[in-house]
Amino acid sequence: MTIKFTHWLEPDGKHLGYLNDFPEHWTQGESLEDLKEHLKDLYALFSKEELPGIKRVEELEVA
């Protein structure tokens, strides 16, 4: 399984990013690999149960 995420490098060398399904919840890492580990932790937390305040992106089929 793969999930999409957005990331960037800050001037201080930190890697910031978020899961595209949860864009309001950023995390950071010392390296891109460290950031990916933090993103995996977020995904595990957000996908196991409905947490209050966690907004989700989904698709709706119409017509």
BAFI-3210 file (N, C-alpha, C; in Angstrom, 3 decimals, decimal comma, padded with zeros to 6 digits):
// residues 63
n [1|2|3|4|5|6|7|8|9|10|11|12|13|14|15|16|17|18|19|20|21|22|23|24|25|26|27|28|29|30|31|32|33|34|35|36|37|38|39|40|41|42|43|44|45|46|47|48|49|50|51|52|53|54|55|56|57|58|59|60|61|62|63]
n.u [000,840|000,480|000,764|000,110|002,222|003,262|006,207|008,974|012,118|013,382|015,076|016,688|017,480|015,715|013,302|010,075|006,638|003,482|000,740|-001,146|-003,849|-004,393|-003,902|-003,644|-002,044|001,039|004,386|007,827|011,254|014,682|015,902|014,914|014,181|013,731|011,565|009,672|009,265|008,005|005,697|004,536|003,902|001,938|-000,012|-000,696|-001,845|-003,996|-005,538|-006,533|-008,723|-011,634|-010,827|-011,568|-011,748|-009,993|-009,650|-010,671|-009,847|-011,772|-013,273|-016,138|-018,575|-020,554|-023,503]
n.v [-001,178|002,223|005,667|009,092|011,912|015,217|017,136|019,179|020,942|022,815|026,000|025,623|023,037|021,054|018,577|018,941|017,900|016,454|014,133|013,716|013,146|014,182|017,096|019,146|018,378|018,516|017,191|016,661|015,891|014,874|014,027|013,010|010,318|010,032|011,777|010,358|008,144|009,369|010,230|007,771|006,944|008,871|008,170|005,596|006,208|007,967|006,398|004,236|004,742|006,846|009,999|012,855|016,033|015,485|016,068|014,686|013,743|012,773|011,029|011,688|010,188|011,365|011,456]
n.w [000,000|-000,776|000,124|-000,505|000,031|000,939|000,898|002,034|002,196|004,775|005,420|007,678|007,489|008,263|007,447|006,422|006,339|005,245|005,277|002,376|002,635|005,090|005,421|007,323|009,370|010,083|010,179|011,165|010,262|010,752|008,485|005,153|005,264|008,015|008,304|006,785|008,441|010,631|009,335|008,717|011,296|011,938|010,047|010,934|013,411|012,691|010,975|012,379|013,982|014,427|015,105|017,035|015,461|013,366|010,101|007,022|003,652|000,978|-001,831|-003,838|-005,720|-008,289|-010,250]
ca.u [000,000|001,198|-000,017|000,794|002,569|003,922|007,321|009,909|013,298|013,439|016,423|017,473|017,839|014,648|012,365|008,697|005,706|002,184|000,023|-002,101|-005,193|-004,503|-002,977|-003,505|-001,215|002,424|005,403|009,163|012,304|016,057|016,200|013,705|013,815|013,168|010,245|008,795|008,912|007,018|004,456|003,960|003,298|000,695|-000,990|-001,154|-002,720|-005,203|-006,333|-007,051|-009,992|-012,130|-010,386|-012,206|-010,939|-009,165|-010,367|-010,276|-010,129|-012,318|-013,870|-017,581|-019,012|-021,851|-024,084]
ca.v [000,000|003,490|006,870|010,285|012,932|016,417|017,462|020,217|021,164|024,156|026,561|025,107|021,655|020,132|018,118|019,047|017,291|015,993|013,174|014,475|012,920|014,897|018,213|020,081|017,770|018,449|016,642|016,983|014,905|015,319|013,631|012,567|009,003|010,272|012,341|009,267|007,346|010,136|010,198|006,438|006,958|009,629|007,375|004,520|006,811|008,540|005,424|003,154|005,097|008,192|010,912|014,169|017,119|015,064|016,232|013,670|014,011|011,599|011,297|011,456|009,949|011,961|011,153]
ca.w [000,000|-000,787|000,401|-001,010|000,999|000,444|001,793|001,612|003,027|005,356|005,429|008,802|007,208|008,666|006,419|006,878|005,418|005,724|004,443|001,564|003,162|006,363|005,175|008,440|010,416|009,631|011,057|010,658|010,486|010,541|007,110|004,466|005,797|009,344|008,067|006,337|009,619|011,381|008,558|008,912|012,630|011,838|009,310|011,815|014,411|012,101|010,240|013,205|014,600|014,165|016,151|016,925|014,919|012,241|008,840|006,031|002,251|000,308|-003,136|-003,933|-007,092|-008,594|-011,567]
c.u [000,886|000,229|000,794|001,067|003,280|005,039|008,190|011,024|013,304|014,877|017,300|017,845|016,800|013,775|010,972|007,786|004,414|001,635|-001,030|-003,539|-005,446|-003,611|-002,794|-002,551|000,200|003,277|006,757|010,132|013,670|016,522|014,883|013,253|013,195|011,755|009,263|008,372|007,860|005,665|003,767|003,279|001,968|-000,380|-001,556|-002,133|-004,049|-006,090|-006,942|-008,391|-010,384|-011,732|-011,083|-011,236|-010,053|-010,009|-009,806|-010,660|-010,621|-012,885|-015,346|-017,923|-020,404|-022,232|-023,384]
c.v [001,242|004,617|008,065|011,253|014,075|016,756|018,544|020,329|022,610|024,674|026,028|023,629|020,633|019,785|018,167|018,387|016,897|014,956|013,944|014,279|013,688|016,148|019,189|019,578|017,531|017,733|016,964|015,857|015,518|015,021|013,238|011,211|009,135|010,842|011,242|008,392|008,058|010,145|008,841|006,353|007,715|008,823|006,267|005,060|007,249|007,489|004,340|003,471|006,517|009,085|012,255|015,204|016,750|015,151|015,248|014,137|012,712|012,016|010,938|011,274|010,525|011,643|010,021]
c.w [000,000|-000,466|-000,076|000,125|000,301|001,420|001,196|002,625|003,490|005,336|006,569|008,634|007,619|007,461|007,017|005,865|006,088|004,763|003,663|002,027|004,466|006,317|006,335|009,523|009,890|010,662|010,444|010,964|010,231|009,115|006,456|004,998|007,189|009,224|007,663|007,508|010,459|010,656|008,680|010,272|012,617|011,137|010,196|012,850|013,811|011,439|011,129|013,858|014,196|015,337|015,972|016,355|013,745|010,980|007,826|004,625|001,629|-001,036|-003,094|-005,396|-007,264|-010,030|-012,212]
res [m|t|i|k|f|t|h|w|l|e|p|d|g|k|h|l|g|y|l|n|d|f|p|e|h|w|t|q|g|e|s|l|e|d|l|k|e|h|l|k|d|l|y|a|l|f|s|k|e|e|l|p|g|i|k|r|v|e|e|l|e|v|a]
***
